[in-house]
Amino acid sequence: MTCWAGFAVQLLNNPIELGGEERVATILFSNIRGFTTFCKGLPPKELLKTSNKALSITSDIVESRQRGVDKYNGDAVMALFGALINGDQDTVNAMTALLEITSVLENMESGLSVYVRTTASIVVAGNPGSSNRMNYSVIGDTVNVSVRLEGLMRLYNASNIGREASMDDAPNLPIASSASSALLISPSGFASSNY
């Protein structure tokens, strides 16, 4: 059974509250470093080919962990671990995906590198949108913090970053490697350790 087939079976067996509910989830955001500069002067077809390759790699890595991409926004990917279906390895899977995305994309021929970050906490899951268009997603402080961590990544020149709650749930992962660095962010939002 493919990972998506197994995921689909889990979804069918676990009804989703579409009106909104609190869930514990790990959110992963990934986006290409210096994408605006990278885009300048590229023909449209080449730009889409390169960015779609990076988005596809990120999506494949997330999906290989039996979780899904929530949305694409330009060069960014938002993925959810534990929002639709909670698992005891959601944060470990998100952190493992973070490291794999960083490693794979930074070794591409294009020379692109990425910012990847995770946060784990309570989110509001449901169908935000208008009466004409809505989609299942998550909102709340956890999502907002994850988006804003990119600024700290630029400040510390870090490829990947995780909040303390994420790191606590995945204590055995090799957070730093020779290709990247990671920061631990305390609940107050200040960098407390550099791995």
C-alpha positions in Angstrom: 0.0 0.0 0.0 1.4 3.4 -1.0 1.8 6.0 1.7 -1.2 8.0 0.3 -3.4 4.9 0.2 -2.6 4.3 3.9 -3.2 8.0 4.7 -6.6 7.9 2.8 -7.7 4.9 4.9 -6.8 6.7 8.1 -8.8 9.7 7.0 -11.8 7.6 6.2 -11.6 6.0 9.6 -11.2 9.3 11.5 -13.9 11.9 10.8 -12.6 15.5 10.5 -14.4 18.4 12.2 -14.8 20.9 9.4 -16.3 23.6 11.5 -13.1 24.1 13.5 -11.4 22.3 16.4 -8.2 22.6 18.4 -5.6 20.1 17.4 -1.9 19.5 18.3 0.1 19.7 15.1 3.5 20.4 13.8 3.7 22.9 11.0 6.6 22.9 8.5 7.4 25.9 6.3 10.0 25.8 3.6 11.0 28.5 1.1 13.9 29.2 -1.2 16.6 31.6 0.1 17.0 34.7 -2.0 14.2 33.7 -4.3 13.5 37.3 -5.4 17.2 37.8 -6.5 17.3 34.3 -8.1 14.2 35.2 -10.2 15.7 38.3 -11.7 16.6 37.8 -15.4 15.4 34.3 -15.6 13.0 33.5 -18.5 9.5 32.5 -17.1 9.8 28.9 -18.3 13.2 28.4 -16.6 11.9 30.1 -13.4 8.9 27.8 -13.2 10.9 24.7 -14.1 13.4 25.4 -11.3 10.9 26.4 -8.6 8.6 23.5 -9.5 11.4 21.1 -9.1 12.2 22.5 -5.6 8.5 22.4 -4.7 8.2 18.8 -5.9 11.2 17.7 -3.9 9.8 19.3 -0.8 6.3 17.8 -1.4 7.7 14.3 -2.0 9.7 14.4 1.2 6.7 15.5 3.2 4.4 13.0 1.6 6.9 10.2 2.2 6.3 10.8 5.9 2.5 10.2 5.3 1.6 13.8 5.8 0.4 16.4 3.4 1.2 19.7 1.9 -1.3 22.3 3.0 -0.5 24.9 0.4 2.0 26.5 -1.9 2.6 30.3 -1.8 5.1 31.4 -4.4 8.3 29.6 -3.5 7.0 28.5 -0.1 5.5 25.2 1.1 3.3 24.8 4.2 3.0 21.2 5.4 0.9 19.8 8.2 1.9 17.0 10.5 -0.8 15.8 12.9 -3.6 18.3 11.8 -5.8 15.8 9.9 -4.6 12.7 11.7 -2.5 12.7 14.9 0.3 10.3 15.1 2.9 9.7 17.9 5.7 10.5 15.4 4.4 13.7 13.9 7.1 16.0 15.2 9.8 13.5 14.6 8.6 13.1 11.0 8.4 16.9 10.6 11.9 17.4 11.9 13.3 14.5 9.8 11.6 16.1 6.8 13.2 19.4 7.7 16.7 17.9 7.7 16.1 16.0 4.5 14.6 19.0 2.6 17.6 21.1 3.6 20.1 18.5 2.5 18.5 17.5 -0.8 17.7 21.1 -2.0 21.1 22.4 -1.0 22.8 19.7 -3.1 20.8 20.5 -6.3 22.7 21.7 -9.4 20.8 25.0 -9.3 22.7 26.1 -6.2 19.5 26.9 -4.4 19.3 26.8 -0.6 16.3 26.9 1.6 14.9 28.1 4.9 13.0 25.3 6.6 11.3 25.7 10.0 9.0 23.8 12.3 6.8 24.6 15.2 4.6 22.2 17.3 1.7 23.3 19.4 -2.1 23.8 19.4 -3.7 25.1 16.2 -7.2 25.7 15.1 -8.0 23.2 12.3 -10.9 23.5 10.0 -12.1 25.3 6.8 -11.1 28.9 6.8 -12.3 30.9 3.8 -15.3 32.6 2.3 -18.8 31.3 1.5 -17.5 30.7 -2.1 -14.2 29.1 -1.4 -12.6 27.4 1.6 -10.1 24.7 2.2 -9.0 22.6 5.2 -6.1 24.3 6.9 -4.8 25.4 10.3 -4.6 28.9 11.8 -3.4 30.4 15.1 -0.3 31.5 16.9 1.7 28.4 16.0 1.3 29.1 12.3 2.1 32.8 12.7 5.3 32.0 14.7 6.4 29.5 12.1 6.0 32.1 9.3 7.9 34.7 11.3 10.8 32.5 12.1 12.2 33.2 8.7 13.4 36.6 9.9 15.4 34.9 12.7 16.8 32.5 10.1 18.1 35.4 8.0 19.5 37.1 11.1 21.5 34.0 12.2 22.1 32.7 8.6 20.5 29.3 9.6 19.1 26.8 7.1 16.7 25.3 9.4 15.1 26.2 12.7 12.8 24.7 15.3 11.0 25.9 18.4 11.8 24.2 21.7 8.6 22.2 21.7 9.5 20.7 18.3 13.0 19.8 19.5 11.8 18.3 22.8 9.6 15.9 20.8 12.5 14.8 18.6 15.5 14.6 21.0 17.4 11.9 19.1 17.6 13.7 15.7 21.0 15.1 14.5 19.8 18.6 14.3 22.9 20.1 12.9 25.0 18.8 10.0 28.0 20.0 8.1 25.6 21.4 5.4 23.3 23.4 7.7 22.8 24.8 11.1 19.7 24.9 13.3 18.6 27.2 16.1 16.6 26.3 19.1 13.9 28.9 19.8 12.5 29.1 23.3 8.8 29.7 23.9 9.5 33.4 24.4 10.8 33.5 20.9 14.4 34.3 21.6 17.3 32.1 20.4 18.5 30.1 23.4 21.0 27.8 21.8 22.8 27.4 18.5 23.3 23.8 17.5 
